[in-house]
């Protein structure tokens, strides 16, 4: 499948963009190292930026209004009008060398997010789930760099990325209880340049994976595991992707700035037209 090259969107240059999701006619995403939550309106071009005073790895919307994010200090609620954060729970308060990374809500409105060590790349992190009553449970570990999460349209399978394993894990998922079981390697991506990072899923259960350090987003059919699409970017640090826009037909992609900082478009938000429809996002039920 051939698609047009991705185009920059918005004006913000993120130190390390991540975690895009579509919510009510706007894109939400984070600038992890910039300590920011961002909202981008593609119709008006308006960007709203909030500094939350800590690295923030993932943000989701609450069904009753407001946002929830996961960052250096665990889970927090966020009021867009006041810019005030309210801490909720920090399951790794005793591990100051870890921070939260990527996360999403499951079809029942639970907020799943995982952690990663800051100073090294050893499996000393985990994947957590925050229920609507704000209780937090460790669901899987140990992991090294917790990243992409998606659920199939029948909600029976959860796909998950621990980046340095260089594969896509699958679990049987119970939407009623949030239980996961039957861990397995769904697909080995080690032959592709870069490491698997953030991930989206479309309406036909194809997964779209951003390959950090590799400058690509790749789409895989989850029945055949054939790579059906490769989107090439003008920067290496391609971090995550999400479907959005009217009808969920636009693909938004976040990027980060490499250490050598030699790429003019590094850190920009991009938009691509893949010719498919994405799956809808879920909001936090609590």
C-alpha positions in Angstrom: 0.0 0.0 0.0 1.5 3.3 -1.1 0.5 6.4 0.9 1.6 10.1 0.7 4.6 11.1 2.8 3.8 12.4 6.3 3.5 16.1 6.9 4.4 18.2 10.0 1.4 19.4 12.0 1.3 22.1 14.6 4.2 24.2 15.7 5.5 22.7 18.9 8.9 21.1 18.9 8.9 18.4 21.6 12.0 17.2 23.3 10.4 13.8 23.3 6.9 13.6 22.0 4.8 10.5 22.9 1.4 9.1 23.7 -1.0 10.6 21.1 -4.7 10.0 21.4 -7.8 11.5 19.8 -10.4 13.0 22.1 -13.4 15.2 21.1 -12.0 16.8 17.9 -8.5 17.3 19.2 -5.3 15.4 19.6 -3.8 15.0 23.1 -0.2 14.0 23.5 2.8 14.5 25.8 6.3 15.9 25.7 8.0 13.7 28.2 11.3 15.5 28.7 9.6 18.8 28.4 7.2 18.0 31.2 4.2 18.9 29.1 0.7 17.8 28.1 -0.4 19.2 24.8 -3.7 19.6 22.9 -3.8 20.2 19.2 -6.8 21.2 17.2 -6.1 20.4 13.5 -9.0 22.6 12.2 -7.8 25.8 13.9 -4.2 24.9 14.4 -4.5 25.9 18.0 -2.1 24.3 20.5 -2.6 24.4 24.2 0.3 23.4 26.4 0.5 22.7 30.1 3.7 22.2 32.1 3.0 19.6 34.8 6.3 19.9 36.5 7.4 16.3 35.9 8.1 13.9 33.1 4.8 12.6 31.8 4.6 9.4 29.8 1.0 9.1 29.0 -2.3 11.1 29.2 -5.9 10.0 28.8 -9.3 11.7 29.1 -11.7 11.1 32.0 -15.3 10.3 31.1 -16.5 12.8 33.6 -14.2 15.6 32.4 -10.6 16.4 32.8 -7.5 14.3 32.2 -5.4 11.6 33.9 -1.7 11.2 33.3 1.1 8.9 34.4 4.5 10.4 35.0 7.5 10.5 37.4 5.3 10.3 40.4 2.6 7.9 39.4 -1.0 8.6 38.4 -2.5 12.1 38.7 -5.7 13.8 37.7 -5.3 17.1 35.7 -7.7 20.1 35.4 -7.2 21.8 32.1 -8.8 25.0 33.2 -6.7 25.5 36.3 -3.6 23.6 35.3 -3.7 21.8 38.7 -2.5 18.2 39.1 -4.0 16.0 41.9 -1.9 12.9 42.8 -3.9 9.7 42.8 -1.5 6.7 43.3 2.2 6.0 42.9 2.8 2.2 42.8 6.5 2.7 42.4 7.1 5.4 45.0 9.8 3.3 46.5 11.7 3.1 43.1 12.8 6.7 42.4 14.9 5.5 39.5 11.8 4.5 37.4 9.2 6.6 35.7 5.9 5.9 33.9 6.0 5.6 30.1 3.3 4.8 27.6 -0.4 4.0 28.5 -4.0 3.8 27.3 -7.5 2.9 28.6 -9.0 -0.5 27.9 -12.6 -0.9 26.5 -14.0 -0.9 30.1 -12.3 2.4 31.0 -9.3 1.2 33.0 -6.1 3.1 32.7 -3.1 0.9 31.8 0.4 2.3 32.0 3.9 0.9 32.4 7.2 2.0 33.8 10.9 2.1 32.7 14.2 2.6 34.5 15.9 6.0 33.8 19.6 5.2 34.3 19.9 1.7 32.7 18.1 -0.8 30.6 17.5 -3.7 33.0 14.1 -5.5 33.5 13.2 -3.6 36.7 9.8 -2.1 35.7 6.2 -3.3 35.3 2.8 -2.8 33.7 0.1 -1.4 35.9 -3.7 -0.9 35.7 -5.7 1.7 37.5 -9.4 0.8 38.1 -12.3 3.2 38.1 -12.1 3.2 41.9 -8.5 4.4 41.7 -7.0 1.2 42.9 -3.8 0.2 41.1 -2.7 -3.3 40.4 0.6 -4.7 38.9 -0.4 -6.7 35.9 2.8 -7.8 34.3 6.5 -7.8 34.9 9.4 -7.5 35.0 9.7 -5.3 31.9 12.5 -3.0 30.7 10.8 -0.2 28.7 7.0 -0.5 28.8 5.5 0.8 25.7 2.6 0.3 23.2 -0.8 -1.1 24.3 -3.9 -1.9 22.1 -6.9 -4.1 22.3 -8.6 -5.9 19.4 -12.2 -4.9 18.4 -13.7 -8.0 20.2 -11.7 -7.0 23.3 -10.4 -10.6 23.7 -6.8 -9.9 22.9 -4.4 -7.3 24.3 -1.2 -6.5 22.4 1.7 -5.1 24.3 5.3 -3.9 23.7 8.3 -4.1 26.0 10.6 -2.3 23.6 13.9 -4.1 24.2 12.4 -7.5 23.7 11.9 -6.5 20.1 8.7 -8.4 19.8 4.9 -7.9 20.1 3.4 -9.7 23.0 -0.2 -10.9 23.1 -2.4 -11.8 26.1 -5.9 -13.2 26.4 -8.0 -10.3 27.9 -11.1 -10.5 30.0 -12.9 -7.1 29.6 -15.2 -7.8 32.6 -12.4 -8.2 35.1 -9.3 -6.8 33.4 -7.5 -10.1 33.8 -4.8 -11.0 31.3 -3.4 -14.5 30.7 -1.8 -16.8 28.2 1.3 -14.6 27.5 2.8 -15.3 24.1 5.0 -13.7 21.4 2.6 -12.7 18.7 5.3 -11.4 16.3 9.1 -11.0 16.3 10.1 -7.6 14.9 13.8 -7.8 15.5 14.6 -7.9 11.8 13.3 -4.4 11.3 15.5 -1.4 12.0 14.8 0.4 15.3 13.0 -0.7 18.4 9.2 -1.0 18.7 7.7 1.9 20.6 4.1 3.3 20.7 1.4 1.5 18.8 -2.1 2.0 17.3 -4.7 -0.4 16.0 -7.1 0.1 13.1 -10.7 -1.0 12.7 -9.6 -4.2 11.0 -7.2 -5.1 13.9 -4.0 -4.3 12.0 -1.4 -2.9 14.3 0.6 0.2 13.5 4.0 0.3 15.3 6.4 3.3 15.6 10.0 2.1 15.4 12.1 4.4 17.5 15.7 5.0 16.3 14.5 3.6 13.0 12.5 6.4 11.4 9.5 4.3 10.4 5.9 3.4 11.3 5.0 0.0 10.1 1.6 -1.7 9.7 1.2 -5.4 10.3 -1.8 -7.7 9.6 -2.4 -9.6 12.8 -3.6 -12.7 11.0 -0.6 -13.1 8.6 1.9 -10.8 10.3 2.7 -9.4 6.8 4.1 -5.9 6.9 1.5 -4.1 4.7 2.7 -0.5 5.0 5.9 1.3 5.8 5.8 5.1 6.4 9.3 6.7 6.2 10.0 9.8 8.3 12.7 12.5 7.9 13.8 11.9 11.5 14.9 8.8 13.4 13.1 9.1 16.7 9.6 8.1 15.7 7.9 7.3 19.0 4.2 6.7 18.8 1.1 6.9 16.5 -2.7 7.3 16.9 -5.7 7.5 14.6 -7.7 10.7 14.7 -9.6 13.3 12.7 -13.1 13.0 11.3 -13.8 9.4 10.9 -10.5 8.4 12.5 -8.8 8.3 9.1 -5.7 10.5 9.9 -2.7 9.0 11.5 -0.8 11.3 13.9 2.8 10.5 14.8 5.0 11.9 17.5 8.8 12.2 17.4 11.7 13.1 19.6 15.0 15.0 19.3 18.1 12.7 19.1 21.2 13.4 21.2 23.1 14.8 18.2 20.1 17.1 17.3 21.0 17.2 13.6 17.5 16.7 12.1 15.5 19.9 11.3 12.1 18.2 11.8 12.9 16.1 14.9 10.5 16.6 17.7 7.6 17.6 15.4 4.1 16.1 15.3 3.3 14.6 12.0 0.1 13.5 10.2 -0.2 10.8 7.5 -3.1 9.6 5.4 -2.9 5.8 5.4 -6.3 5.2 3.7 -7.7 3.1 6.6 -9.9 3.8 9.6 -8.7 3.6 13.1 -10.3 2.2 16.3 -11.9 4.6 18.7 -10.1 5.5 22.0 -11.6 4.9 25.4 -11.6 7.3 28.4 -10.9 6.6 32.0 -14.1 5.6 33.9 -13.1 6.9 37.3 
